[in-house]
Amino acid sequence: MLGRSIALQARYAELYRDYLERGFDETLSKDDRENTFDVDWKYKHYYHAGSDAIRLVVNGLVQGLYQPPKTILDFPSGSGRVTRHLRSFFPDAKVVAFDLYEFHFKFCGETFGVETFQSKENFDEIDFGQKFDLIFSGSLLTHMPADLFKAALRMFSRSLTDSGIAVVTLHGRHVEYLHNNRWAIIERDRFVKAESEVQASGFGYVNYTDGLMASWFTRQERYGVTLSRPHWTLKQLEDDYALRVLSYTERGWDNTQDVVIFGKPGVNEWEKV
């Protein structure tokens, strides 16, 4: 085990050196609202969040003794915040950008040369026709009601290869602190509803306003702010014996969102990595 771990660290260090040498495509989509930056630090933060996702991915792969992935899904891809880094760090892998909105995944396909796939709001209806060694899901389960949250976990589980892992980000306790002490992520009266729910059960959700849904999230009936505690999320995962939990880290992504990493083989299956 130790020898495999050291060898894998050396392999990922080699990939990192190549990634630094080739860089990544910094092209931004003119249609992406995330890219309407008015100050320089926001540009830097956008690229930093993308590269920080690679740190999470590599840590999860090394921890679980997984070889570099050959197939990768980025969901939701947006206009490539993470996709551009995955494409550069794993140049030999097939990368799929997956999003509900065509202008997002079309940009990723045309700009980064990745494959694309359009999502549906009901995750139980999604079948990729393939499985993935790595799934990265940044800022998806931070916006889902409980039934869609659980459906997304089911989708991740059935879409992983026999030695695949999923790296998923969440709104944990720190986001509650940020909203109450630093900056608001939604109107106060709405946040109070989600906050009271999470304190009572470990999970809270509130929809965005009708106006925001009509102007920004036109393909969704439900989308808003999700708050989830570690014990609630882990309970959903431990009910699926086809998975094993690799780690849970509070403030793991961009020093803000929690990160849970889980994957195959299942908790009681023989090692296949």
PyMOL commands that set and color helices and strands:
alter all, ss='L'
color gray80, all
select helices_A, chain A and resi 2-22+33-35+40-63+83-89+102-112+123-125+146-158+173-181+188-201+210-215+230-238
alter helices_A, ss='H'
color red, helices_A
select strands_A, chain A and resi 71-74+94-99+115-118+132-137+160-170+203-207+224-228+244-253+257-263
alter strands_A, ss='S'
color yellow, strands_A
deselect
rebuild
show_as cartoon
